[in-house]
Amino acid sequence: MTRPLALIVDDEPDICELLGLTLQRMAVDSHAAHDLRQARELLGNHRFDLCLTDMRLPDGDGIDLVRHIQRHHPDLPTAVITAHGNMETAIEALKAGAFDFVSKPVDLQALRDLAQAALRLGSGSARRGTRLTLIGRSPQMEQTRALIAKLARSQAPIYISGESGTGKELAARMIHDLGPRADGPFVAVNCGAIPAELMESELFGHRKGSFTGAVRDKSGLFQSANGGTLLLDEVGELPLLLQVKLLRAIQEKAVRAVGSEREVRVDVRILSATHQNLARLVADGRFRQDLFYRINVIELPVPPLREHPEDIPDLARHIINHLAEEGITPPVSLDPAAVTALAGYHYPGNVRELENLLERAAALCEDGTIRPDDLGLDSPKAAAMAPAASAADDLPDAALPLPAYLEEIERRRIVAALEQTRWNRTAAAELLGVSFRTLRYRLKKLGIE
């Protein structure tokens, strides 16, 4: 069986020898080039499985080589070696198409992890596919699936943007399943659903006795995702202090548990998602610009359902079949008139709202057929786009004290938004123009269940 072959590009012979010996112990052969010209010649004469290139070369830089490989050898995973702490260069290389990066002085374990991931990608073991998919035959869905397949071949941090309920976590799971980390864990954390005072412990872990209630050592989510993928959902909800610690963990590829004096190395690919506009949060001073650039190396936008309504019939049939297969609802069929009604609705909660709507209709319909009346869509597009003002227009008793009067108005407005989004709290928060954390606090304060 032919051994894998790596191309090492560095103008320092000692570095080439060190990297070559490390790869040789992994049963990987290598050829060395000391400048871009030699590298291009070797690329033309051999079929490589991995390329490692320094950033600073006598006749150019590593990004030039990354771009050359992207044009002429797009299936060759290429990693760049950067100066320690030079994240701007690393991010530029990732944007140009680099598979990953390592910093000088080269950590040999990090190099081995990188090489193993690249070789799994090249061998086809990571191309087994995924049972998960974004349903739809529209151009928007075709384009999104193609971009997911491309991003899965990289280790670059991905920022998945889109409205609530569009399928951002599903897209993240597809990236994981189609990439070289498919055999590793996939860990998703909703940053808006964990209290701020517990978030550091959840992400990085803690040591026994480090704070009240820490009765034993606990590993964090970074350690749980080691060798795999960590999805930071609703990353815009992270407090500023924790954003600093997250930035360091991503840059150093190491975490320090609460109460510990030493850092532990982790090998994790970071994906992040949010329905908020992170650039606006940066402008408002609520999200660190350096962290934004670090997690937003490549953006994957997931379109809202209203932008590809032609996919609604296929989505609806897929959802009712899935509900029946999971035993959540009995098997049902969709009346053609119900399909027409579904296609005319606006879906402020996107696919998640469609799922909730169909689950309710499947449970309530008669004769195993969902008809328009079972859907509860009184005025499809107009009702969804109109402000949910009916509850708020009926003002409270003016004799109430001002605090109670204002609380009652707020209560009615929140309940109206929740009813409009079928009690999807994330979608309701977006409709109200507040964060998920703020809405959760107001629900508790106002006693809304």
Secondary structure, 3 states (H helix, E strand, C coil): CCCCEEEEECCCHHHHHHHHHHHHCCCCEEEEECCHHHHHHHHHHCCCCEEEEECEECCEEHHHHHHHHHHHCCCCCEEEEECCCCHHHHHHHHHHCCCEEEECCCCHHHHHHHHHHHHHHHHCCCCCCCCCCCCCCCHHHHHHHHHHHHHCCCCCCEEEECCCCCCHHHHHHHHHHHCCCCCCCEEEEECCCCCHHHHHHHHHEECCCCCCCCCCCEECHHHHCCCCEEEEECHHHCCHHHHHHHHHHHHHCEECCECCCCCEECCCEEEEEECCCHHHHHHCCCCCHHHHHHHCCEEEECCCHHHCHHHHHHHHHHHHHHHHHCCCCCCCEECHHHHHHHHCCCCCCHHHHHHHHHHHHHHHCCCCEECHHHHCCCCHHHHHHCCCCHHHHCCCCCCCCHHHHHHHHHHHHHHHHHHHCCCCHHHHHHHHCCCHHHHHHHHHHHCCC
